[in-house]
Amino acid sequence: MTALCHSGDYATGGSASQPFGVTITGSAPHGDYPPTGWDGYFYNPESGPVTVTTFAVCQTPITVAGIGVPQFGSFYVAIALGAVLYFIMAKRFAKRPTLSAEVKA
């Protein structure tokens, strides 16, 4: 049984639950990287139908400076990107000659 995230979101985790008598045989991310959902695998020794549940913990990416990053910790990612941009610009503008003139009156 698969629980899928909304289009554009990705799974950061998930799990499965089962009624009495049913065994969870596995639980894993669904799809390629990044996963788009969560798979739950079950074994039912009885022949009758049972209700099992698989759920996915999904996350929506956000864009910071044109780069898609996860919302979790996005404030810290924005700070890190700002620091990198600052040091790149500081290095670039540090190479420019400084203009100065002595004025005699």
N, CA, C and O atoms as a GROMACS GRO file, in nm:
protein
  420
    1MET      N    1   0.085  -0.116   0.000
    1MET     CA    2   0.000   0.000   0.000
    1MET      C    3   0.090   0.123   0.000
    1MET      O    4   0.190   0.127   0.072
    2THR      N    5   0.056   0.224  -0.081
    2THR     CA    6   0.139   0.343  -0.096
    2THR      C    7   0.063   0.469  -0.057
    2THR      O    8  -0.052   0.487  -0.097
    3ALA      N    9   0.128   0.554   0.020
    3ALA     CA   10   0.076   0.688   0.051
    3ALA      C   11   0.160   0.786  -0.029
    3ALA      O   12   0.282   0.790  -0.013
    4LEU      N   13   0.096   0.864  -0.114
    4LEU     CA   14   0.168   0.957  -0.201
    4LEU      C   15   0.158   1.100  -0.148
    4LEU      O   16   0.058   1.139  -0.088
    5CYS      N   17   0.263   1.177  -0.173
    5CYS     CA   18   0.263   1.320  -0.139
    5CYS      C   19   0.192   1.396  -0.251
    5CYS      O   20   0.170   1.341  -0.359
    6HIS      N   21   0.158   1.522  -0.225
    6HIS     CA   22   0.102   1.608  -0.328
    6HIS      C   23   0.207   1.631  -0.436
    6HIS      O   24   0.327   1.618  -0.411
    7SER      N   25   0.162   1.664  -0.554
    7SER     CA   26   0.253   1.690  -0.666
    7SER      C   27   0.352   1.800  -0.630
    7SER      O   28   0.312   1.907  -0.582
    8GLY      N   29   0.480   1.775  -0.652
    8GLY     CA   30   0.585   1.872  -0.621
    8GLY      C   31   0.643   1.857  -0.482
    8GLY      O   32   0.752   1.907  -0.455
    9ASP      N   33   0.573   1.788  -0.393
    9ASP     CA   34   0.625   1.764  -0.258
    9ASP      C   35   0.709   1.636  -0.257
    9ASP      O   36   0.706   1.559  -0.353
   10TYR      N   37   0.783   1.615  -0.151
   10TYR     CA   38   0.860   1.491  -0.138
   10TYR      C   39   0.847   1.439   0.004
   10TYR      O   40   0.820   1.514   0.098
   11ALA      N   41   0.868   1.309   0.018
   11ALA     CA   42   0.853   1.243   0.147
   11ALA      C   43   0.982   1.252   0.228
   11ALA      O   44   1.091   1.228   0.176
   12THR      N   45   0.968   1.287   0.354
   12THR     CA   46   1.083   1.289   0.445
   12THR      C   47   1.079   1.170   0.541
   12THR      O   48   1.174   1.146   0.615
   13GLY      N   49   0.969   1.097   0.539
   13GLY     CA   50   0.954   0.980   0.626
   13GLY      C   51   0.815   0.922   0.609
   13GLY      O   52   0.736   0.969   0.528
   14GLY      N   53   0.788   0.820   0.688
   14GLY     CA   54   0.657   0.758   0.681
   14GLY      C   55   0.655   0.632   0.765
   14GLY      O   56   0.754   0.596   0.828
   15SER      N   57   0.541   0.565   0.767
   15SER     CA   58   0.527   0.443   0.845
   15SER      C   59   0.401   0.371   0.801
   15SER      O   60   0.332   0.412   0.707
   16ALA      N   61   0.371   0.263   0.872
   16ALA     CA   62   0.252   0.185   0.843
   16ALA      C   63   0.195   0.134   0.974
   16ALA      O   64   0.267   0.116   1.072
   17SER      N   65   0.064   0.113   0.976
   17SER     CA   66   0.000   0.054   1.093
   17SER      C   67  -0.091  -0.058   1.046
   17SER      O   68  -0.138  -0.057   0.932
   18GLN      N   69  -0.115  -0.154   1.133
   18GLN     CA   70  -0.191  -0.271   1.094
   18GLN      C   71  -0.284  -0.314   1.206
   18GLN      O   72  -0.259  -0.286   1.323
   19PRO      N   73  -0.392  -0.384   1.170
   19PRO     CA   74  -0.480  -0.439   1.272
   19PRO      C   75  -0.418  -0.566   1.333
   19PRO      O   76  -0.317  -0.616   1.283
   20PHE      N   77  -0.477  -0.616   1.437
   20PHE     CA   78  -0.429  -0.737   1.503
   20PHE      C   79  -0.429  -0.853   1.404
   20PHE      O   80  -0.526  -0.875   1.332
   21GLY      N   81  -0.321  -0.927   1.402
   21GLY     CA   82  -0.310  -1.045   1.316
   21GLY      C   83  -0.241  -1.020   1.184
   21GLY      O   84  -0.205  -1.115   1.114
   22VAL      N   85  -0.221  -0.896   1.148
   22VAL     CA   86  -0.151  -0.862   1.024
   22VAL      C   87  -0.010  -0.815   1.060
   22VAL      O   88   0.008  -0.743   1.157
   23THR      N   89   0.087  -0.857   0.982
   23THR     CA   90   0.226  -0.823   1.008
   23THR      C   91   0.276  -0.721   0.906
   23THR      O   92   0.250  -0.735   0.786
   24ILE      N   93   0.347  -0.620   0.954
   24ILE     CA   94   0.415  -0.526   0.863
   24ILE      C   95   0.546  -0.593   0.824
   24ILE      O   96   0.629  -0.623   0.910
   25THR      N   97   0.565  -0.616   0.696
   25THR     CA   98   0.688  -0.681   0.650
   25THR      C   99   0.791  -0.580   0.598
   25THR      O  100   0.908  -0.615   0.578
   26GLY      N  101   0.748  -0.457   0.578
   26GLY     CA  102   0.843  -0.357   0.532
   26GLY      C  103   0.778  -0.220   0.521
   26GLY      O  104   0.655  -0.208   0.514
   27SER      N  105   0.863  -0.120   0.519
   27SER     CA  106   0.820   0.019   0.506
   27SER      C  107   0.938   0.094   0.446
   27SER      O  108   1.048   0.091   0.501
   28ALA      N  109   0.915   0.162   0.332
   28ALA     CA  110   1.027   0.225   0.262
   28ALA      C  111   0.980   0.343   0.179
   28ALA      O  112   0.861   0.353   0.148
   29PRO      N  113   1.073   0.434   0.143
   29PRO     CA  114   1.037   0.546   0.055
   29PRO      C  115   0.987   0.495  -0.080
   29PRO      O  116   1.032   0.390  -0.128
   30HIS      N  117   0.896   0.568  -0.141
   30HIS     CA  118   0.839   0.533  -0.271
   30HIS      C  119   0.899   0.622  -0.379
   30HIS      O  120   0.900   0.744  -0.365
   31GLY      N  121   0.948   0.563  -0.486
   31GLY     CA  122   0.999   0.639  -0.599
   31GLY      C  123   1.148   0.669  -0.586
   31GLY      O  124   1.214   0.632  -0.489
   32ASP      N  125   1.197   0.737  -0.689
   32ASP     CA  126   1.338   0.775  -0.693
   32ASP      C  127   1.363   0.892  -0.599
   32ASP      O  128   1.272   0.937  -0.529
   33TYR      N  129   1.488   0.940  -0.596
   33TYR     CA  130   1.522   1.053  -0.511
   33TYR      C  131   1.479   1.181  -0.579
   33TYR      O  132   1.508   1.197  -0.698
   34PRO      N  133   1.412   1.271  -0.514
   34PRO     CA  134   1.356   1.256  -0.380
   34PRO      C  135   1.230   1.169  -0.386
   34PRO      O  136   1.158   1.171  -0.485
   35PRO      N  137   1.204   1.093  -0.280
   35PRO     CA  138   1.087   1.005  -0.281
   35PRO      C  139   0.957   1.085  -0.287
   35PRO      O  140   0.947   1.193  -0.230
   36THR      N  141   0.859   1.030  -0.356
   36THR     CA  142   0.730   1.098  -0.374
   36THR      C  143   0.622   1.043  -0.283
   36THR      O  144   0.507   1.086  -0.291
   37GLY      N  145   0.657   0.950  -0.197
   37GLY     CA  146   0.560   0.892  -0.106
   37GLY      C  147   0.625   0.786  -0.019
   37GLY      O  148   0.748   0.779  -0.008
   38TRP      N  149   0.541   0.701   0.043
   38TRP     CA  150   0.591   0.597   0.133
   38TRP      C  151   0.516   0.468   0.107
   38TRP      O  152   0.393   0.469   0.094
   39ASP      N  153   0.589   0.356   0.099
   39ASP     CA  154   0.530   0.224   0.076
   39ASP      C  155   0.525   0.145   0.206
   39ASP      O  156   0.619   0.147   0.285
   40GLY      N  157   0.414   0.077   0.228
   40GLY     CA  158   0.400  -0.014   0.341
   40GLY      C  159   0.372  -0.154   0.287
   40GLY      O  160   0.288  -0.170   0.199
   41TYR      N  161   0.441  -0.253   0.340
   41TYR     CA  162   0.425  -0.391   0.295
   41TYR      C  163   0.372  -0.473   0.411
   41TYR      O  164   0.422  -0.463   0.523
   42PHE      N  165   0.269  -0.554   0.384
   42PHE     CA  166   0.198  -0.627   0.490
   42PHE      C  167   0.184  -0.774   0.453
   42PHE      O  168   0.186  -0.811   0.336
   43TYR      N  169   0.170  -0.856   0.556
   43TYR     CA  170   0.139  -0.998   0.538
   43TYR      C  171   0.014  -1.029   0.619
   43TYR      O  172   0.009  -1.006   0.739
   44ASN      N  173  -0.086  -1.082   0.551
   44ASN     CA  174  -0.211  -1.120   0.615
   44ASN      C  175  -0.225  -1.272   0.607
   44ASN      O  176  -0.249  -1.325   0.499
   45PRO      N  177  -0.210  -1.344   0.720
   45PRO     CA  178  -0.220  -1.489   0.716
   45PRO      C  179  -0.363  -1.538   0.693
   45PRO      O  180  -0.382  -1.654   0.656
   46GLU      N  181  -0.460  -1.455   0.713
   46GLU     CA  182  -0.601  -1.490   0.691
   46GLU      C  183  -0.639  -1.459   0.546
   46GLU      O  184  -0.570  -1.382   0.479
   47SER      N  185  -0.747  -1.517   0.500
   47SER     CA  186  -0.788  -1.494   0.362
   47SER      C  187  -0.884  -1.375   0.349
   47SER      O  188  -0.910  -1.329   0.238
   48GLY      N  189  -0.935  -1.326   0.461
   48GLY     CA  190  -1.032  -1.218   0.456
   48GLY      C  191  -0.968  -1.081   0.440
   48GLY      O  192  -0.848  -1.065   0.464
   49PRO      N  193  -1.047  -0.982   0.399
   49PRO     CA  194  -0.995  -0.846   0.382
   49PRO      C  195  -0.968  -0.780   0.519
   49PRO      O  196  -1.036  -0.807   0.617
   50VAL      N  197  -0.868  -0.696   0.521
   50VAL     CA  198  -0.832  -0.619   0.640
   50VAL      C  199  -0.804  -0.476   0.598
   50VAL      O  200  -0.777  -0.449   0.480
   51THR      N  201  -0.810  -0.385   0.692
   51THR     CA  202  -0.779  -0.246   0.665
   51THR      C  203  -0.643  -0.214   0.726
   51THR      O  204  -0.623  -0.227   0.846
   52VAL      N  205  -0.551  -0.171   0.642
   52VAL     CA  206  -0.417  -0.132   0.686
   52VAL      C  207  -0.397   0.014   0.647
   52VAL      O  208  -0.466   0.066   0.560
   53THR      N  209  -0.302   0.078   0.711
   53THR     CA  210  -0.277   0.219   0.685
   53THR      C  211  -0.129   0.244   0.662
   53THR      O  212  -0.045   0.197   0.738
   54THR      N  213  -0.099   0.317   0.556
   54THR     CA  214   0.037   0.365   0.530
   54THR      C  215   0.028   0.517   0.522
   54THR      O  216  -0.062   0.572   0.458
   55PHE      N  217   0.122   0.585   0.586
   55PHE     CA  218   0.121   0.731   0.575
   55PHE      C  219   0.260   0.783   0.544
   55PHE      O  220   0.361   0.720   0.576
   56ALA      N  221   0.263   0.899   0.480
   56ALA     CA  222   0.388   0.964   0.443
   56ALA      C  223   0.394   1.100   0.509
   56ALA      O  224   0.294   1.171   0.517
   57VAL      N  225   0.512   1.136   0.555
   57VAL     CA  226   0.538   1.272   0.606
   57VAL      C  227   0.599   1.347   0.488
   57VAL      O  228   0.711   1.319   0.446
   58CYS      N  229   0.523   1.443   0.436
   58CYS     CA  230   0.564   1.514   0.314
   58CYS      C  231   0.607   1.657   0.345
   58CYS      O  232   0.568   1.716   0.445
   59GLN      N  233   0.688   1.709   0.255
   59GLN     CA  234   0.741   1.844   0.273
   59GLN      C  235   0.738   1.916   0.138
   59GLN      O  236   0.765   1.856   0.034
   60THR      N  237   0.706   2.045   0.142
   60THR     CA  238   0.704   2.126   0.023
   60THR      C  239   0.834   2.206   0.014
   60THR      O  240   0.866   2.280   0.108
   61PRO      N  241   0.909   2.194  -0.096
   61PRO     CA  242   1.031   2.273  -0.108
   61PRO      C  243   0.999   2.420  -0.133
   61PRO      O  244   0.894   2.451  -0.187
   62ILE      N  245   1.088   2.510  -0.093
   62ILE     CA  246   1.074   2.652  -0.121
   62ILE      C  247   1.194   2.695  -0.205
   62ILE      O  248   1.292   2.621  -0.217
   63THR      N  249   1.187   2.814  -0.262
   63THR     CA  250   1.296   2.864  -0.345
   63THR      C  251   1.365   2.980  -0.274
   63THR      O  252   1.301   3.077  -0.234
   64VAL      N  253   1.496   2.968  -0.260
   64VAL     CA  254   1.580   3.074  -0.203
   64VAL      C  255   1.685   3.106  -0.307
   64VAL      O  256   1.766   3.020  -0.342
   65ALA      N  257   1.685   3.227  -0.356
   65ALA     CA  258   1.780   3.273  -0.458
   65ALA      C  259   1.779   3.181  -0.580
   65ALA      O  260   1.883   3.152  -0.639
   66GLY      N  261   1.658   3.136  -0.618
   66GLY     CA  262   1.644   3.052  -0.736
   66GLY      C  263   1.677   2.905  -0.714
   66GLY      O  264   1.677   2.827  -0.809
   67ILE      N  265   1.707   2.866  -0.590
   67ILE     CA  266   1.742   2.728  -0.559
   67ILE      C  267   1.633   2.669  -0.470
   67ILE      O  268   1.599   2.728  -0.368
   68GLY      N  269   1.579   2.555  -0.507
   68GLY     CA  270   1.478   2.488  -0.426
   68GLY      C  271   1.541   2.424  -0.304
   68GLY      O  272   1.630   2.340  -0.317
   69VAL      N  273   1.497   2.462  -0.186
   69VAL     CA  274   1.549   2.406  -0.062
   69VAL      C  275   1.432   2.363   0.026
   69VAL      O  276   1.322   2.416   0.011
   70PRO      N  277   1.454   2.268   0.116
   70PRO     CA  278   1.346   2.227   0.205
   70PRO      C  279   1.305   2.338   0.300
   70PRO      O  280   1.387   2.423   0.335
   71GLN      N  281   1.178   2.338   0.342
   71GLN     CA  282   1.132   2.438   0.438
   71GLN      C  283   1.194   2.416   0.574
   71GLN      O  284   1.219   2.512   0.646
   72PHE      N  285   1.219   2.291   0.611
   72PHE     CA  286   1.276   2.264   0.742
   72PHE      C  287   1.414   2.329   0.749
   72PHE      O  288   1.503   2.293   0.672
   73GLY      N  289   1.430   2.423   0.839
   73GLY     CA  290   1.558   2.491   0.853
   73GLY      C  291   1.584   2.593   0.743
   73GLY      O  292   1.699   2.633   0.723
   74SER      N  293   1.480   2.635   0.672
   74SER     CA  294   1.501   2.727   0.561
   74SER      C  295   1.559   2.860   0.606
   74SER      O  296   1.632   2.925   0.531
   75PHE      N  297   1.528   2.901   0.728
   75PHE     CA  298   1.585   3.025   0.779
   75PHE      C  299   1.737   3.014   0.786
   75PHE      O  300   1.809   3.107   0.750
   76TYR      N  301   1.786   2.899   0.832
   76TYR     CA  302   1.931   2.878   0.843
   76TYR      C  303   1.995   2.865   0.706
   76TYR      O  304   2.108   2.908   0.686
   77VAL      N  305   1.924   2.806   0.612
   77VAL     CA  306   1.975   2.795   0.475
   77VAL      C  307   1.986   2.935   0.414
   77VAL      O  308   2.084   2.966   0.347
   78ALA      N  309   1.885   3.019   0.437
   78ALA     CA  310   1.888   3.155   0.384
   78ALA      C  311   2.005   3.234   0.443
   78ALA      O  312   2.071   3.310   0.372
   79ILE      N  313   2.031   3.216   0.573
   79ILE     CA  314   2.145   3.282   0.636
   79ILE      C  315   2.276   3.234   0.573
   79ILE      O  316   2.365   3.315   0.544
   80ALA      N  317   2.287   3.103   0.552
   80ALA     CA  318   2.410   3.048   0.493
   80ALA      C  319   2.429   3.099   0.350
   80ALA      O  320   2.540   3.136   0.312
   81LEU      N  321   2.321   3.101   0.271
   81LEU     CA  322   2.333   3.153   0.134
   81LEU      C  323   2.369   3.301   0.133
   81LEU      O  324   2.446   3.346   0.049
   82GLY      N  325   2.312   3.377   0.227
   82GLY     CA  326   2.347   3.519   0.239
   82GLY      C  327   2.492   3.539   0.273
   82GLY      O  328   2.557   3.629   0.220
   83ALA      N  329   2.546   3.455   0.363
   83ALA     CA  330   2.687   3.465   0.402
   83ALA      C  331   2.778   3.432   0.284
   83ALA      O  332   2.879   3.499   0.262
   84VAL      N  333   2.742   3.330   0.208
   84VAL     CA  334   2.822   3.294   0.090
   84VAL      C  335   2.821   3.408  -0.011
   84VAL      O  336   2.925   3.445  -0.065
   85LEU      N  337   2.703   3.463  -0.036
   85LEU     CA  338   2.693   3.575  -0.129
   85LEU      C  339   2.774   3.694  -0.081
   85LEU      O  340   2.841   3.760  -0.161
   86TYR      N  341   2.770   3.723   0.049
   86TYR     CA  342   2.846   3.834   0.105
   86TYR      C  343   2.996   3.815   0.081
   86TYR      O  344   3.064   3.908   0.038
   87PHE      N  345   3.047   3.694   0.109
   87PHE     CA  346   3.191   3.671   0.094
   87PHE      C  347   3.234   3.673  -0.052
   87PHE      O  348   3.344   3.716  -0.084
   88ILE      N  349   3.147   3.625  -0.142
   88ILE     CA  350   3.179   3.631  -0.285
   88ILE      C  351   3.187   3.776  -0.331
   88ILE      O  352   3.280   3.814  -0.401
   89MET      N  353   3.088   3.856  -0.291
   89MET     CA  354   3.088   3.996  -0.333
   89MET      C  355   3.202   4.073  -0.267
   89MET      O  356   3.264   4.158  -0.331
   90ALA      N  357   3.231   4.044  -0.142
   90ALA     CA  358   3.341   4.112  -0.073
   90ALA      C  359   3.474   4.082  -0.142
   90ALA      O  360   3.559   4.170  -0.156
   91LYS      N  361   3.491   3.958  -0.184
   91LYS     CA  362   3.615   3.921  -0.252
   91LYS      C  363   3.624   3.988  -0.388
   91LYS      O  364   3.730   4.034  -0.429
   92ARG      N  365   3.511   3.994  -0.458
   92ARG     CA  366   3.511   4.055  -0.591
   92ARG      C  367   3.538   4.204  -0.583
   92ARG      O  368   3.619   4.256  -0.661
   93PHE      N  369   3.473   4.274  -0.493
   93PHE     CA  370   3.489   4.419  -0.484
   93PHE      C  371   3.617   4.459  -0.411
   93PHE      O  372   3.658   4.575  -0.419
   94ALA      N  373   3.678   4.368  -0.340
   94ALA     CA  374   3.804   4.399  -0.273
   94ALA      C  375   3.917   4.417  -0.373
   94ALA      O  376   4.016   4.484  -0.342
   95LYS      N  377   3.904   4.362  -0.491
   95LYS     CA  378   4.009   4.372  -0.593
   95LYS      C  379   4.005   4.506  -0.667
   95LYS      O  380   4.100   4.539  -0.739
   96ARG      N  381   3.899   4.581  -0.651
   96ARG     CA  382   3.890   4.711  -0.718
   96ARG      C  383   3.984   4.810  -0.650
   96ARG      O  384   3.995   4.812  -0.528
   97PRO      N  385   4.049   4.892  -0.728
   97PRO     CA  386   4.136   4.992  -0.666
   97PRO      C  387   4.056   5.099  -0.594
   97PRO      O  388   3.949   5.139  -0.638
   98THR      N  389   4.110   5.143  -0.485
   98THR     CA  390   4.045   5.249  -0.408
   98THR      C  391   4.096   5.382  -0.461
   98THR      O  392   4.217   5.402  -0.475
   99LEU      N  393   4.005   5.472  -0.489
   99LEU     CA  394   4.042   5.604  -0.537
   99LEU      C  395   4.055   5.698  -0.420
   99LEU      O  396   3.966   5.710  -0.337
  100SER      N  397   4.166   5.764  -0.415
  100SER     CA  398   4.184   5.865  -0.308
  100SER      C  399   4.268   5.980  -0.366
  100SER      O  400   4.346   5.961  -0.460
  101ALA      N  401   4.251   6.094  -0.309
  101ALA     CA  402   4.326   6.210  -0.356
  101ALA      C  403   4.361   6.296  -0.238
  101ALA      O  404   4.285   6.308  -0.143
  102GLU      N  405   4.477   6.354  -0.247
  102GLU     CA  406   4.520   6.445  -0.141
  102GLU      C  407   4.488   6.587  -0.188
  102GLU      O  408   4.524   6.626  -0.299
  103VAL      N  409   4.422   6.662  -0.105
  103VAL     CA  410   4.384   6.798  -0.139
  103VAL      C  411   4.467   6.893  -0.055
  103VAL      O  412   4.470   6.884   0.068
  104LYS      N  413   4.536   6.984  -0.123
  104LYS     CA  414   4.614   7.086  -0.051
  104LYS      C  415   4.545   7.220  -0.069
  104LYS      O  416   4.506   7.258  -0.180
  105ALA      N  417   4.531   7.289   0.039
  105ALA     CA  418   4.464   7.418   0.031
  105ALA      C  419   4.563   7.530   0.044
  105ALA      O  420   4.524   7.647   0.039
   0.00000   0.00000   0.00000
